[in-house]
Amino acid sequence: MSYPIPSKMWQRVSILILCLLIPSLGIAVLRQSATVAIPANQTPATTPKTSILPNHPDYQALQALVQQYSCVVPVQNFGTLPVTRTEFATVLNACVNRSNELITTDPKIVTPADIKILQRLQSEFAPELAILKSPIDKLEAPSPITPTTRGRTQTESTRKTQPLPTALPLSIPSGSSVQDRVVNRANMPKLQTRGSIGRVAPEPQIGSRFNTENYNRIEDNPFHRVSNDPLSTFSIDVDTASYSNVRRFITQGELPPKDAVRIEELINYFTYNYPQPKGNRPFSVTTEVAAAPWNPQHKLVQVGLQGKRLESETLPPSNLVFLIDVSGSMDDPNKLPLVQQSLKLLVNKLRPEDRVSLVVYAGNAGLVLPATPGNQKSTIMAAIDRLEAGGSTAGGQGIELAYKIAKQSFLKSGNNRVILATDGDFNVGVSSDGDLTRLIEQKRDQGIFLTVLGFGTGNYKDGKMEQLADKGNGNYAYIDTLLEAKKVLVNDLRGTLFTIAKDVKIQVEFNPAKVQAYRLIGYENRLLQNQDFNDDKKDAGDIGAGHSVTALYEIIPTGTKSDVKLPEIDPLRYQRSGETVSDAAGNELMQVKLRYKLPQDSTSQLITQTIQDDDLRTDQIPSTNLRFAAAVATFGMVLRDSEYKGDASYDLVMKLATQGKGEDQEGYRGEFIRLVEQSRGLITRK
């Protein structure tokens, strides 16, 4: 006969068993048992007494560290809702890992005061950290190097860490990245310490039933028969948001939605070694032809544009209006707090002749900071620090006010730009995509361009922000970490803020004697009608100083029997199919034409260039530019599971990316390779 055992007794028996199995934790676990037990009269809806509230000093201290050092937070809603001690320890563990990684990269990044905070929290939450079951080193307080220390043996001296003077948390050398440190944590050198505690890096919690992220549908560009449709016309694109957003998904342990993958933005996230333009042209044009790696029967044509680089002393003064979303949806650590830290990076680069204004919007829009000279950094930073999130989202009012302020401080020969930072969740006032884009179109002709910076997860509105940037003669980036903010607003500052050519269009005409069919890889939402190419009123993409733009065409040579099913059309009655031009153009694959306007002009200029049919039976080796661009395109087709991917695979991506890595001074191509490895791991795990 069995008797029911009260729940409290089961709890105590479980604790006793745990103590017997893990003696070193016995005292600590028993000490916690009094607080772990939930009173019998407590209802499930009541917050347990072991929960740590957001206003608790430990909670606020850890949240500050998360924001300061861009720790990857594996606990959803951390920073806004109460958490259990175990969840708190999980976030603390992530911050210890992050701090170790930063210190091994540069000992000056993590301050001594923050190290002491981490040590204190480690001590207070040692039982929860230990139960996580995997070893990691403790952070040790820095010890100054003395003559006695220098005289010790190497083994003795490595037991102490170097002194860590106060420094900005972004003193990170080129070639390193958040993804590098997350993915390769197992091989990371660790701080030498006196002891260690247990932890495990749990899988990030991905997805939510309240997830309302929005992406516009993308249908892969199909193949077109040259005999029926010899012209291909599209607008160039320098946005990079899709790549960093895709990286965010993969880093968190999840493959991205198909429609989040815009292949042209993946390709154009990277710079390519194209030559600088000559003469007065704002950009150069480089072309190359090779076999398509995923279908060797086909050819791959690369068209690369390289914008002219501008020296700092030649940059025009800037009139910048920061337009910040401070609505309730921005009240997360990876939203408004990251916006504030990101904008401070840009403020540090401002010059005395630059001007900055600050406009915010929530339930209403308001001016926080009137136009202020760039050398008054403390005033600008203080205004940024005062921002707090709350309320609904009057995005339309905010945009209207921002343009009004920009117009008041307009610089006739300068760079006039609104920088919008938001998660895209507009819900009050002018909020439909059509109304917002029409509003932006009305303002861009005044010479004020728009940069859109996307932040956050869960309710991220990618499609809306992309449209705003496109219609505002600007660019669109997604910022998931401070390192990405540094890339966009510091490393790529000239390309982000200073436009050197606007309304840039490409039109390609294929030679039916050489090309049977073609398809443009990516740029699905940038396609134009053929007649738009010569219409100077038709809006198109813009190129910033130093920007490179890459487009890839996959072509099927004439006479090649391809396994790709081509569209079937009836023979033309009144035109002779396959009729070609004179022998003078017999070896041409295609002609590339480009139209562009200088920033202050309303009339376009034309560039024309032909691409010859290089004999691929020679031992000609594709450039690193083409191989790496092909690797990124292959990766995009695999992520999208494109019907045109042919033999594309993660192995092929790795091969091409490794061959095309080149010098990689900034480390971005190396980061891409590690991202591909992580994606392959996600597939294997499934």
N, C-alpha and C positions, 0 to 999 in steps of 0.2 A: 504494500500500500504506500502511495507517495503522498507527500504533504507539500503544499505550496510554500515557497520560501519568499519572505517579504523582499521587495525590491531593494531596500536599504541594505539588507544582509547580503544580497547578491553583489551589490556594489562594493561592500567591504571585502567580501571573499575575492572579488576580481582584483582589488588593489593589493591584497595579501599575496595572491599568485604572482602579480607583476613584480612585487618586491622580492619574492623568492627567485624569480627568473633573472632579475637584474639587480643584484645586491647593491651595486654602487648607486643605484637610484632609489633604494628603499626609503631612506630617510626623507629625501626630497619629495617622493611621491606621497608618502604618508602625510607629510606636512601639507601637501596640497589637497588631501582627501576631504578635509573639512570644508573647503571652498568649492570643490568639484560637485559635491552632493547637492542636488536641487531639492528644496523643501517639498514635502509631500503635498502641501496645500497650494503650491504654485501652479498656475495653469500654464499650458504649453505656450500661450500667446504672450506670456510675461517674459521680459528680458532676463536671462539668468544672472545671478549675482556675480558670476565669473566673467561676464561681459565687460569690456573696456569701452567706455563712452568716448566720443570724439573730443569732449572737453577735458579729458583726463590729461595731466601733464606728460605722461609717458606716450600717450597716443599722439599728442601734438608734437612732441619731440621727434618721434619716428616719422610722422608725416612731413615734418620739415626736412629731415634727411632724405626721404624719398624724392621730394621736389628738388633739393639741392644737388643730388648726385644722380638723378634720373634712374632710380632703381626700378627694375621691372617688377611690378606689383602683381602677384599671382592671386590675390584675394579681391574679388569683385566688390565695388562700392567702398573700398578702404578710403578713409578720408571724410566720409559723409555719414556712415552708419556704424553702430556699435559692432565690435568684433569679439570673438572668443579669445582666450589666452593662446590657444593653438593657432588660430588665424593670425594673431598678433605676432607670434613667434615665427610663422611662415614668412611674413613680410620682413621682420627683423633679419631672418636668415638671408633673404634676398639682398638686403642692404649690406650685410656683412660681406657677402660674396662680391657685390658691386664695389665696395670700398677696397677690398683686397685687390681686385682687378685694377682699380684706378691707381692704387699705391704702387703696385708692381710696374705700372706704366710710367708713373711720375710721382715720386714721393711727396711732392708739394701740393697735390690736389686736395687730399682730405686733411682738414685742419686738426690740430691736437685736441681742441675742444670737442669736435665731433667724434673723434676716436674715443674720448672718455665717455661720451654719451652712449656710444655703442657698447663699450665695455660694461657700463652700468646696466644697460638693458639686457645684455647677455647674462649677467649675473642674476638679475631678477627673474629672468625667464629660462634659466638653465634647465629645469625639468622638462618644459615643453620642447625646447631645442633638442634635448637629449633623446626624447621619444621619437624624434624624426629620423633617427637610425643611421645616419651616414656621417663620416668624419669630415670636419673642416676646421681650420686653425682659428684660434681666437685672435682678435686684434690686440696688439700690445701697445701700451703707451710708449711714445718715442723717448729715447734716451740720447742726450747730446753726446757727440763724439769728442772724447777728450784725448790728450796725448797718451794716457794709459790705455785707452781703448785701441788706439792705433797700434800700440805695441803688442797687443794680444795676438794669439794665433788666429788663423782664418776661421777655424771652427768656433772659437769663443766669440769673435767679433760678430759673426752672423747671427748670434742669438739675440742681438739687439737691433731694432729698426732705426733708421736714420731720423733725425729731428725733422718735423714737418711744419715749417712756418706757414702762416696764413697765406692762402693763395686762391685765385679764382678757380672754380671747379672745372673750367674748360681748358686748362692748360694741358691739352692732349695732343701728342705729336701726330703728324700726318701719317697715314697708313694704318691707323687703328680705328676701331669702330665698336659701337655697342654690340652689333651682331657677332663680331669677331670674338669679343670677350664672353658673350653668352654661349655661343656654340662650342667654343674650345675651352670651356671652363676646366675640363678634366686635365688638360695639358698646361694649365696656367701655373706659373710659379707662385707659391704662396708665401705669406709672411712667416718668418721664423718666430716661433713662440715657445712659451714654457709648457703649454698644455693644449688640449683640444677638446671640443665638445661635439656632440652628435647632431647631425641635421640631414635632411634630404631635400632636394629641390623638387617640389611637387609639380605636377603638370598644371600649367595655367588653366584657369577656369574660363573656357571660351563659350561665348554665346549666351543668350538670355532670352526668356520668353518675351521680354519687353524690347528686344533688339529691333530697331526701326531703320537701320542703315539702308540707304537707297542708292542704287546704281542703275543708270540708263542701260537698256538692252543693247547689246552689240551683236551684229551678225557679221561673220567674217566676210571680207571682200571676196567675191567669186572670181573665177577666171573669165576673161572676155576674149572672144575671137577677134583678131586684128582685122579680118576681112569685113567684119560688121561694125566694129567699134575701135578704130585705130588710135583714138585720143583718150588720154587719162589726165584729169585735171583735179588738183586738190590744193588746199591751203596748208602751209607748213605749221608745225606744232612744236613748241619748246617747253610745254608743260612737263613736269616730272612727278606729279602727285601719285600717279598709279604705282610707280615703282616703290616708293617709300610706304604706301598703303599696303601693297602686296607683301612687302618685307615685314610689316607689322603683323599681318595674319600669320605668316610662316614662323616668325620668331615666337609668337604666342602658342604655336603648336597646332595650327589649322591651315589648310590650303584655302586660298582666297576664292570667293565666288567668281564664276567665269566672267561676269560683266564688270568686275573690278579690274580686270586685266586688259589694259589698253597697250598693245604691243609697241606702238610708236613711242609712248611715254617711257616704257621700260628701256627701249633703245636709246632715247635721247637723255636719259638720266646721266649717261656717261659722256665724257669728252673724247674726241678722236683726234688723231694727229694729222689734221688737215692743214695745208699751208695757209699762211695769212694772205689776205687779198692784196693785190697790187694796185697802185694808182689811187683813184678816188672811189673805187667801188667799196661798198660797206662789207661785202663778203666775197669769198672765193667759192668756186664750184669744182668739186673733185668727183670723178666717176671711176668705177671699177667693175669688172665682170669676172665671174668664176662659176664653177659648178655649184648647184644648190645642194648643200650637204645632206638634206633629208630626202632628196630625190635627184640622184646624179644625172638622170636623163634631162633634167631641167637646168636652167642657168639662173644665177642670182646676180642682179645688177644693183650696185650701190651708188646712190647720189648723195654726196655730202656737201653741206654748206658750212663755211667757217666765218663767223662774224669778226670784224676788226676789233682787236683789243685796244682799250684806251688806257693811257697812263693816268694816275690819280690827279696829277696837276692839270690835266686837260679836261677833266670831268666838269660838266656844267653844275652850277649850284642846284640843290634839290629843295623843292617845296613838298614836304611829305605830310599827309594827314593819316594818322593811325585811327582806323575805325574798328573799335573793339566791341565784340558781342559780350555783354555782361549779364545776359539773361540767366534764368535758373538752370537751363540745360548746360551751361558752361561751368557749373559748380562741381568740377571734378579735378583731381590733381593733374591729369594729362590734358586739361583744357585751359581755363583762365590762368592758373599758376604757371603753366608752361608758356602761355602767350606772353606773360609778363617777363619771364626770364629771356625768352627769345627776342623780344623787342629791345631789351637792354643791350643785347649783343650788337644790334644795329645802331643804337644810340652811341655806343662807344666808338663807332666809325664815322660819326658825323663831324663836319667841319664848321668853323664859325659862319661861313656864308650860307650854310644849309638852314632850313627852317622846319620845325616840327609842330604840328597841332595834334590834339588828342580828342576824338569824339567817341562817345559810347552810346549804346542803345540797349534797352531792355523793354520795359513797358512804354517808355518814351525815349527819345534821343536827346543828348545834351552835350555841350562843349565843356570838356574838363580842363583843357589846356589850350589857350590861344597860340598863335604862331610864335615860336620861341627859337632863338638862335641855337645852332647845334653845339656851341661851346658851353652852353648853360646845362650841362649834363645832369647835375644834381637836381635842378628844377624839373627836368623831363622825367628823370628816374623816380622822383618823389610822386609825381602825378601818376605814373604807371603803378607804383606801389599802393596807391590809395584805391585801386579798382577792386570791387567786390561783386560777386555774382548774385542775381536774384531777380525774379519777375519774369514777364513774358517777353516776346521777341519782336520788337517793332523794327524789323530789318529795313523796310522801305524808307521809313523816316530817317534812320541812321545814314543810309546811303545818300539821301537827298541833302542832309545837313553836311555830310563830309564833303560833297562836291561844292556846296555853297562856301564852306570855309576854304577849300582849295582855290576856288575862284577869287576870293578876297585877297589871298596871298600869292596870286599867280605870278610866275616868273616868265617873262616873255621868251627869253632865250635859255630857260632852265628846264629842269626835269620836274614836272608837276604830276604827282601820283597819289592816289588813295591806296592805302594798304589795309585790306580787310582781313581780320582774324576772327574766325568763327567755326562752329561745327555745321553751319548751313541750315540750322533749324529755325527758319523764319515762320512765324505763325500769327503775327498781328500786322495789320495794315496791308501794304502792297506785298503780297507773299507768293502769288502764283509765279511759276517760271516765266511765263510769257510777259507778265507785267514788269517783273524785275529786269528781264533782259531788254525790254523796250526802254525802260528808264535808263539803263546803262548806255544803250545806243544813243539816246538823246544827249548824254553828257560827254561822250568820248570825242565828239567833234570840236569840243572846246579846248582840246589839247591836254586834257587831264586823263592819264591812263590809270588802270586798275590792276593791282596785284592782289591775289587771293591766297591766303594761308589757311589751310584746313587743319583742324585739331580734333582729337578725341575719338571715342568709339561709342557704339551702342545706338546713337541716333544720328550718325554722320550722314550728311546729305551730299554725296560726291557729285551726282549729276547736276544739281543746282549750282554748286560752286564752280564747276567747270564751265558751265554756260556763262556765268557772270564774267569770269576772266576772259573768255573768248570774245564776248561782246564788248568788253571794256578795253580792248587793245592792250591786254596785259598777259601775265602768266599766272600759273596755278601750281602751288606746291603743297604737299601734305607733310606736316611736321609731327613726328611721333616721339622724338627725343631732342635733347639739347644739342647733340651732335648733328642732327639733321638741320636744326635751326642755324647752327654755325656754318654748315655747308651752304644753305640758301642765302643767309643774310650777311655772311662774312666772306667765305671763300668765293662764292659766286655773286658777290654783291653787284658788280658792274652789269652782269647779264640779267640779274633780277630787276634792277631799277632803271638802267639806262638803255633805252631803245635806240638802235642805230638804223633800222629799216622796218617799215610797217607794211601791212597788206601784201605780204610776200606770198605769191602763188607759183605753182609749178604746173606746167603742161608738157606731157610727153607724147610724142607721136612715134608709133612703132612701124617699122618697115615690114610689110607682109612677105617680102621675099626672104626675110631672115627670121621673123617671129610669127608663130602660129597663134599663140595665145599668151596672155599675161594676167597677173593679178598684183595689186598693190598690197603689201603686208602692213596691216594697221591703217590708221588714219580714216577709219570708217565714218567717224562723225565730222570729218574735214573735207569730204568730197564736194566738188563744185561742178556745176554745169559747164560744158565746154565753152559756151559763150561768155561765162563769167570771167574768163581769163583776161579778156580785153576790156572789161567793164571796170573802170576806176572807181565806180561807186560801190562795188562789191567788197565787203569787208573780208579780210583774210588774216593770217598770222603775222606775228612780229618777232624780230630777232634782236636780242640784246647784245651789248658789247661783250665780245669774247665767246658768245654762244656758238655751239656747233649744232647742226641739224642733220639728221640722217634719215633717208628713205630707202627702202628696199623693194625691188620688184622681182617676183619669180616669173620667169618666162619659159615658154615651151618653144624650142626652135622649130622652124618650118621643116616638115619631113620627119619629125620625131613622133614615134608611136608611144604616147603617154598612157599610163594607167589612170590618169585623171579624166573623168567624164566631162567633156566640154559641152557647152550649150549648143543645141541643134537649131538651126534656122533654115528656112527654105531658100533655095538659090534666088539671087536678085534678078529681076527681069530686065530692068533698065540700066543696070551698071554691070560692068565686066568684073567679076570676082578675081582677085589676085593680081590685078594690073599694077605694075610697079613703075617707078620713075627711071630716069636714065642710069646708065652704068656708073656715072660719077658717084651715085649714092649707093651703089650695089653692095658695099661692104659695111654699110651702116646698120647697126641694130635699131637705133632710135635717135631721135632728136629731143633734147631737153631745152625747154624755154622757161625763163623765170621773169616774173614781173615784180617790182617792188617800188615803194615810195620812200623818200627820205622823211624823217619824222615831221618836218614842217611843211612838206609838199602835198599837193592834192593830185598831181599828175605822175603816173608810173613811168619807170624806165625798164627796158627790156635787155635781157642777157640770153644768148643762144649758144648752145654747145651740142656737138654730136658725139655719139658713143659708137666706136667701131666694134666689129665682131672679132674679138681676139680669138686666135686658134687655141682651144683648150687642150689640144693633143700635145702641146709643148710641155716642158717641165716648169712652167710658170707657177709660182707659189703665191697664193692670195696674201694680201697684206694683213698685218695684225688688226688693222681697222676693220677690214671686211670679216675676218674670222671671228672677232669678238662681237661685232654687230650681229652676225649670223647666229652666234651662240645665244645671245639675248632673245633674238627672234624665235629661235627654236624653243627656248624655255617658255616664252609666252604661248606658243602654239601647244606645248605639252600641258601647261596650266589650263588653257582654254579647251583642251581636247579637241582641237580644230580638225575638221574633216580634211584639211589640206596638209596635215602634219607629216604624211608619208612615213618615213622611217625615223622620225624625230623621237628622241628618248632622253632621259636624264644622262645616260652614258655619253650620248652624242654631245649634249650641252657641255658636259665636263671636258670632253676632248677639245672641242672648239674653243672654250673659254680659256683653258690652260695654254693652248697654242697661241691665242690672241691676247694674253694678259699684258705683254709688253712691259714697259718700265713701271707703270702703275704707281706713280709718285704719291698720289693721295690715298692709295689703298682701297679705292672703291671697287676695282675689278676683283681684287682678292676677296673682298666682302661678298661680291656676287657669287663667286665660286663656293664659298662656305654656305651661302643661302641655298644654292642648288643642292649641296650635300644634305642640308637639313630637310629640304623638300623631299628628296629621295628617301630619307629616313622616315618621313611621315607616311609615305606610300607603303614602305616595307612594314611599318608598324600596323597599318590597317590590314 
